[in-house]
Amino acid sequence: VTMNIVVEFFVVAFKVLWAFVLAAARWLVRPKEKSVAGQVCLITGAGSGLGRLFALEFARRRALLVLWDINTQSNEETAGMPRGEEGSCKVFTYTCDVGKRENVYLTAERVRKEVGEVSVLVNNAGVVSGHHLLECPDELIERTMMVNCHAHFWWTTKAFLPTMLEINHGHIVTVASSLGLFSTAGVEDYCASKFGVVGFHESLSHELKAAEKDGIKTTLVCPYLVDTGMFRGCRIRKEIEPFLPPLKPDYCVKQAMQAILTDQPMICTPRLMYIVTFMKSILPFEAVVCMYRFLGADKCMYPFIAQRKQA
C-alpha cells in the first residue's frame, strides 16, 4: 500500500510539472481556436458594454445568438448589428431580468422551444450600486447579489447545464472581475457578489472534472477596470494611472474570446492581475494595505461613489 502511494505521488508530481509545461507552451505557441459556428450561444446583459461586444465576436464566428437583457430597446440594437451584415447569423432576443428566478426559468424554457439547447452560456450581466455599505439601501444590496452572483448558478446554469451534462458538451463562461480576486473599499456588495461568483465558478469546474465531463469547458474572465462607464470616476494615484489605465472594452473582449475559444480555464486582463492576486495571497494584510495606499487603490472608488451621489 505504501509503495502504491509513493508511485501515485510521483505520477501526480509529473502531471503537475507537465501542466506547467503546457501552460508555458500556450505563451509561446497560440493554441488553435475551436469553431462555434452553428452553436447556440446565450449572452446575458447583451444590450450594452461587454455583452454587446461578446455578441458581435460570436456573430463573426457564425454562432447562433440568443441575447438576454432587461432593456428591450438596447438588446434589439445589439441584435441589429450582426443582423445588418451580409450573410449574418441568426439572432434571437429575449427581455429577461436575470435577477428574478422565475423570469430566468420561463425565458430559458422559451429558448429551448424556440431556438434549441444552449451550447455556450456567457454569464455577463452585472450591476453596481455605487454606495458605501452603511448608505446603501438593502434592496440595492440584494439586487447586486441577485444579478451578479445568484443568477449565475441558481438560475442560468441550473437551467442549461442538465443538457450539457447529458451530451457531455458545452461551455460556461463566467464574466467576473478582478474585484472577485482582491477587493477595495467602498464597494462591499459588488466585491462580495464577484467573490461569490468566482467561488461558484471554481467549484463548478471541479465538479465537472470529478464527474469526468471533460466535454464541458469553463472559462473565468477577470478583467481589471473596463472603460464602459460602469465605474466612471474611479481613480488610482495619478502617477500610476499611465501604467495601469482602464481597459478598452474591445481589447478586454478580444482577450476573453481568445481564452474561450482555446478552452483556457481563466483569463485575467491585464496579466499584471495574476501577480497582484498572488501577492495578495502571500503577503500579510498590513503589507497589502501599504501597497494599496501607495497605488491609490485603497480609496479608488470614492470619486466614483461621490459622482453617483450627485447623479
TABEL-V70207 format. One record per backbone hydrogen bond with DSSP energy under -0.5 kcal/mol. CO is the residue of the C=O (numbers start at 1). NH is the residue of the N-H. Records with the same first field share a line. If there is no record, write none. Layout:
CO: NH, NH
//
This chain:
1: 5
2: 6
3: 7
4: 8
5: 9
6: 10
7: 11
8: 12
9: 13
10: 14
11: 15
12: 16
13: 17
14: 18
15: 19
16: 20
17: 21
18: 22
19: 23
20: 24
21: 25
22: 26
23: 27
24: 27, 28
25: 29
28: 30
36: 39
39: 41, 64
40: 42, 119, 120
41: 66
42: 122
43: 46, 68
45: 48
48: 51, 52
49: 53
50: 54
51: 55
52: 56
53: 57
54: 58
55: 59
56: 60
57: 61
58: 63
59: 62
62: 38
63: 65
64: 41
65: 92
66: 43, 68
67: 94
68: 45, 46
69: 96
70: 72
71: 75
72: 76
73: 77
74: 78
75: 79
76: 80
77: 81
78: 81, 82
79: 83
80: 84
82: 85
85: 88
90: 65
92: 67
94: 69, 96
96: 98
97: 100
99: 101
100: 104
101: 105
102: 106
103: 107
104: 108
105: 109
106: 110
107: 111
108: 112
109: 113
110: 114
111: 115, 116
119: 171
120: 42, 122
121: 123, 173
122: 44, 124
123: 175
132: 135, 136
133: 136
135: 137
137: 140, 141
138: 142
139: 143
140: 144
141: 145
142: 146
143: 147
144: 148
145: 149, 150
146: 151
149: 152, 153
150: 154, 155
151: 156
152: 157
153: 158
155: 159
156: 160
157: 161
160: 164
161: 165
162: 166
163: 167
164: 168, 169
170: 217
171: 121, 173
172: 174, 219
173: 123, 175
174: 176, 221
177: 180
178: 181, 182
182: 181
184: 187
187: 191
188: 192
189: 193
190: 194
191: 195
192: 196
193: 197
194: 198
195: 199
196: 200
197: 201
198: 202
199: 203
200: 204
201: 205
202: 206
203: 207
204: 208
205: 209
206: 210
207: 211
208: 213
209: 212
212: 214
213: 216
215: 170, 217
217: 172
219: 174, 221
220: 222, 267
221: 176
222: 269
223: 178
225: 247
226: 228
229: 232
231: 234
237: 240, 241
238: 242
240: 243, 244
241: 244
247: 227
248: 252
249: 253
250: 254
251: 255
252: 256
253: 257
254: 258
255: 259
256: 260
257: 261
258: 262
259: 264
260: 263
261: 34
265: 220
267: 222
269: 224
270: 273
271: 274, 275
272: 276
273: 277
274: 278
275: 279
276: 280
277: 281
278: 282
279: 283
284: 287, 288
285: 289
286: 290
287: 291
288: 292
289: 293
290: 294
291: 295
292: 296, 297, 298
295: 237
297: 300
298: 185
299: 302
300: 235
301: 305
302: 306
303: 307
304: 308
305: 309
306: 310
307: 311
//
